[in-house]
Amino acid sequence: MKAALPLLALLAAVGAVRAEQIKLVEQADKQQVDVLVDGQPFTSYVFWNDQKKPLLSPLRTSTGKIFTRGFPLEKVAGERTDHPHHISSWFNYGNVNGTDFWNSPPEGFSRDSKVPYGRVKHTGIKSVRSGEGVATLQVSADWIMADGSTVLKQDEQLVFRAAKDLRIIDRIVTLTAQDKPAVFHDSKEGVIAIRVTRSLEEPSTKPEIFTDGSGKPTAVAKLDNTGVNGVYLSSEGKVGEKGGWSTRAKWMTLSGAVLGEDVCIGIFDHPKNSTFPTYWHNRGYGLFAANPFGAKEFTKGKTTLNFTIQPGKSETFRFRILIHTGKLTAEQTEAQYQQWLKDQAE
């Protein structure tokens, strides 16, 4: 019953008349847990063997429109084919004790690197709880170094919420260092991220490689920006990649239209996170990420963090992904942020 109070407040905040039924469906043979809202797919928590980290894939709006990039899982005409490790939505980092978890490519792709790659391996589903308006999934994973050792154990609670025009994913991640300190060396590559579809990118004239109508990667000298309309906005009023990249803020949104429908995607940081407020690693080409550990990269060397978790010690990070069908003003987003704080206080 404790979940009912924040849920009712959430429903009141968005003017919804009822909560929607959220069902979590385990599919062990497919290595995934599907998230259904009133019987319709919202997303899936997937832990496929050919990926180097668990994913939330794809992400959909309340009307079912997919707003995450299809590549490299599928070939979609007009999408970029860069960064094959940018897959839908994920949580990892670019440098833990000298091992790169962020850039580790999926099976079938290779990337030359002087830094060894690691992987975040799903190890178990601890709890699955469906419900009205809210559902909870508890999972675990190991951060495995290039030499096969485990540097971190990850315990995560994913809370899925649904109401009219609204989808929410709360990720409460607890990282526990194993037999040696886990040092998050300052890197721009991290931590909680979403790679969005072409229409949510910022318009650009830079030559790129895109997928053509037959699914073949093709060099494009001049981009067609028709329908490309993504705009970043931070809680501090910073606009666009140039305004928001490397700055600190408690929340960031990415707004635009997907298949003719206005959407607003948000990532919320939480004051209980020891690195609050987070830095932001947003790119005009469609990478939307909050990075609490990359101080040196984002301050041009003025500050070095090297965030460290000592052996046997744990650190918990809380983030919310908000998916709103329709536009949100900064004031409306702030109201949603305050609701996030209330939900976490329960």
Residue pairs with C-beta under 8 A, 6 or more apart in sequence:
2 346
3 131
3 134
3 346
5 346
6 339
6 342
6 343
6 346
7 19
7 133
7 134
7 161
9 339
9 342
10 133
10 161
10 163
10 166
10 168
10 339
10 343
11 18
11 19
11 133
11 163
13 335
13 336
13 339
14 163
14 164
14 165
14 166
15 164
16 163
16 164
16 165
16 166
17 164
19 132
19 133
19 134
19 162
19 163
20 37
20 38
20 132
20 133
20 162
20 163
21 37
21 38
21 39
21 130
21 131
21 132
22 35
22 36
22 37
22 42
22 130
22 131
22 132
22 133
22 134
22 135
22 160
22 161
22 162
23 35
23 36
23 39
23 130
23 135
24 33
24 34
24 35
24 36
24 128
24 129
24 130
24 135
24 137
24 160
25 33
25 34
25 36
26 33
26 125
26 128
27 33
27 34
30 46
31 46
31 47
31 48
31 49
31 122
32 44
32 45
32 46
32 47
32 48
33 44
33 45
33 46
33 125
33 128
33 137
34 41
34 44
35 41
35 42
35 43
35 44
35 45
35 135
35 160
36 42
37 62
37 162
37 167
38 162
40 64
41 60
41 64
42 59
42 60
42 160
42 162
42 167
43 56
43 57
43 58
43 59
43 60
43 89
43 160
43 169
44 56
44 57
44 58
45 54
45 55
45 56
45 137
45 139
45 158
46 54
46 55
46 56
46 57
47 54
47 55
47 121
47 122
47 141
48 55
49 107
50 106
50 107
50 108
51 87
51 106
51 107
52 85
52 101
52 104
52 105
52 106
52 117
52 118
52 119
52 120
53 90
53 91
53 92
53 101
53 104
53 119
53 120
53 141
54 90
54 91
54 120
54 122
54 139
54 141
55 87
55 88
55 89
55 90
56 88
56 89
56 90
56 169
57 68
57 73
57 87
57 88
57 89
58 66
58 67
58 68
58 70
58 88
59 66
59 67
59 68
59 88
59 89
59 194
59 321
59 323
60 66
60 67
60 167
60 323
61 67
61 167
61 258
61 261
61 263
61 323
61 325
62 162
62 164
62 165
62 166
62 167
62 323
62 325
63 261
63 325
65 258
65 259
65 261
65 263
66 197
66 258
67 196
67 197
67 200
67 258
67 263
67 265
67 323
68 88
68 89
68 194
68 195
68 196
68 197
69 76
69 79
69 80
69 86
69 88
69 195
69 196
69 197
69 198
69 286
70 76
70 79
70 197
71 79
71 80
71 81
71 84
71 211
72 81
72 84
72 87
72 106
72 108
72 109
73 87
73 88
75 211
75 215
76 197
76 211
77 211
77 212
77 213
77 215
78 198
78 210
78 211
79 197
79 198
79 210
79 211
80 198
80 201
80 208
80 209
80 210
80 211
80 285
80 286
81 209
81 210
81 211
81 217
82 208
82 209
82 285
83 195
83 287
84 105
84 106
84 109
85 102
85 103
85 104
85 105
85 106
85 109
85 111
86 193
86 195
86 286
86 287
87 106
87 195
88 194
88 195
89 192
89 193
89 194
89 195
89 321
90 192
90 193
91 120
91 156
91 171
91 173
91 191
91 192
91 193
92 101
92 102
92 120
92 143
92 190
92 191
93 101
93 102
93 184
93 187
93 189
93 190
93 191
93 293
94 100
94 101
94 102
94 103
94 187
94 188
94 189
94 190
95 115
95 184
95 185
95 186
95 187
95 189
96 118
96 143
96 151
96 152
96 182
96 183
96 184
96 185
97 145
97 151
97 180
97 181
97 182
97 183
97 185
98 115
98 116
98 185
99 115
99 116
99 117
99 118
99 145
99 146
99 151
100 113
100 115
100 116
100 117
100 118
100 189
101 117
101 118
101 119
101 120
101 143
102 187
102 189
102 190
103 111
103 113
103 117
103 189
104 117
104 118
104 119
105 111
105 117
116 145
116 146
116 147
117 146
118 143
118 144
118 145
118 146
118 151
119 143
119 144
120 141
120 142
120 143
120 144
120 154
121 141
121 142
121 144
122 139
122 140
122 141
123 140
123 141
123 142
124 139
124 140
125 137
125 138
125 139
126 138
126 139
126 140
126 155
127 136
127 137
127 138
128 136
128 137
128 138
129 135
129 136
129 137
133 161
133 162
133 163
134 159
134 160
134 161
134 162
135 159
135 160
136 157
136 158
136 159
136 160
137 157
137 158
137 160
138 155
138 156
138 157
138 158
139 155
139 156
139 158
140 153
140 154
140 155
140 156
141 153
141 154
141 156
142 150
142 152
142 153
142 154
143 150
143 151
143 152
143 153
143 154
143 175
143 182
144 150
144 151
145 151
149 178
150 178
151 177
151 178
151 180
151 182
152 175
152 176
152 177
152 178
152 182
152 309
153 175
153 176
153 178
154 173
154 174
154 175
154 176
155 173
155 174
155 176
156 171
156 172
156 173
156 174
157 170
157 171
157 172
158 169
158 170
158 171
158 172
159 168
159 169
159 170
159 172
160 167
160 168
160 169
161 167
161 168
161 169
161 170
162 168
165 324
165 325
165 326
166 322
166 323
166 324
166 325
167 322
167 323
168 320
168 321
168 322
168 323
169 320
169 321
169 323
170 318
170 319
170 320
170 321
170 340
170 343
170 344
171 192
171 317
171 318
171 319
171 320
171 321
172 316
172 317
172 318
173 316
173 317
173 318
173 319
174 314
174 315
174 316
174 317
175 182
175 309
175 314
175 315
175 316
175 317
176 309
176 312
176 313
176 314
177 309
177 310
177 311
177 312
177 313
177 314
178 311
178 312
179 311
180 311
181 308
181 309
181 310
181 311
182 308
182 309
183 306
183 307
183 308
184 190
184 293
184 305
184 306
184 307
184 308
184 309
185 306
186 293
186 294
186 295
186 296
186 297
186 304
186 305
186 306
187 293
187 294
187 297
188 281
188 291
188 294
188 297
188 298
189 281
189 291
189 294
190 281
190 289
190 291
190 292
190 293
190 294
191 289
191 290
191 291
191 292
191 293
191 317
192 267
192 289
192 290
192 319
192 321
193 281
193 287
193 288
193 289
193 290
194 265
194 267
194 287
194 288
194 289
194 321
195 286
195 287
195 288
196 230
196 254
196 265
196 286
196 288
197 258
197 286
198 227
198 228
198 286
199 227
199 228
199 229
199 230
199 256
199 257
199 258
199 259
200 229
200 230
200 254
200 256
200 258
200 263
200 265
200 286
201 228
201 230
201 284
201 285
201 286
202 228
202 230
202 231
202 232
202 240
202 241
202 284
202 285
203 223
203 225
203 228
203 229
204 223
204 225
204 228
204 284
204 285
205 222
205 223
205 225
206 223
207 219
207 220
207 221
207 222
207 223
208 219
208 220
208 223
208 285
209 217
209 218
209 219
209 220
210 217
210 218
210 220
211 217
211 218
212 218
227 257
229 256
229 257
230 254
230 255
230 256
230 284
230 286
231 239
231 240
231 254
231 255
231 256
232 238
232 239
232 240
232 241
232 243
232 244
232 252
232 253
232 254
232 282
232 288
233 239
233 244
233 252
233 253
233 255
233 330
233 333
234 243
234 244
234 247
234 249
234 251
234 252
234 280
235 249
235 250
235 251
235 252
235 277
235 330
235 333
235 334
235 337
236 247
236 248
236 249
237 330
238 244
238 247
238 249
240 284
241 282
241 283
241 284
244 252
244 280
244 282
245 280
245 281
245 282
245 283
246 279
246 280
246 281
246 297
246 298
246 299
247 279
247 280
247 298
248 277
248 278
248 279
248 280
249 269
249 277
249 278
249 280
250 268
250 269
250 271
250 276
250 277
250 278
250 337
251 266
251 267
251 268
251 269
251 333
251 334
251 337
252 266
252 267
252 280
252 282
252 288
252 290
253 264
253 265
253 266
253 322
253 328
253 333
254 264
254 265
254 266
254 282
254 288
255 262
255 263
255 264
255 265
255 327
255 328
256 262
256 263
257 263
261 325
262 325
262 326
262 327
263 323
263 324
263 325
263 326
264 322
264 323
264 324
264 326
264 327
264 328
264 333
265 288
265 321
265 322
265 323
265 324
266 320
266 321
266 322
266 323
266 324
266 328
266 333
266 336
267 288
267 289
267 290
267 319
267 320
267 321
267 322
268 319
268 320
268 321
268 322
268 336
268 337
268 340
269 276
269 277
269 278
269 290
269 292
269 319
270 276
270 317
270 318
270 319
270 320
270 340
270 341
270 344
271 341
272 316
272 318
272 344
273 292
273 316
273 317
273 318
274 315
275 292
275 293
275 305
275 307
276 292
278 290
278 291
278 292
279 290
279 291
279 292
279 294
279 295
279 298
280 289
280 290
280 291
281 287
281 289
281 290
281 291
281 294
282 288
282 289
290 319
291 298
292 307
292 317
293 305
293 307
294 305
295 303
295 304
295 305
296 303
296 304
296 305
309 315
318 344
320 340
322 336
322 340
324 336
328 336
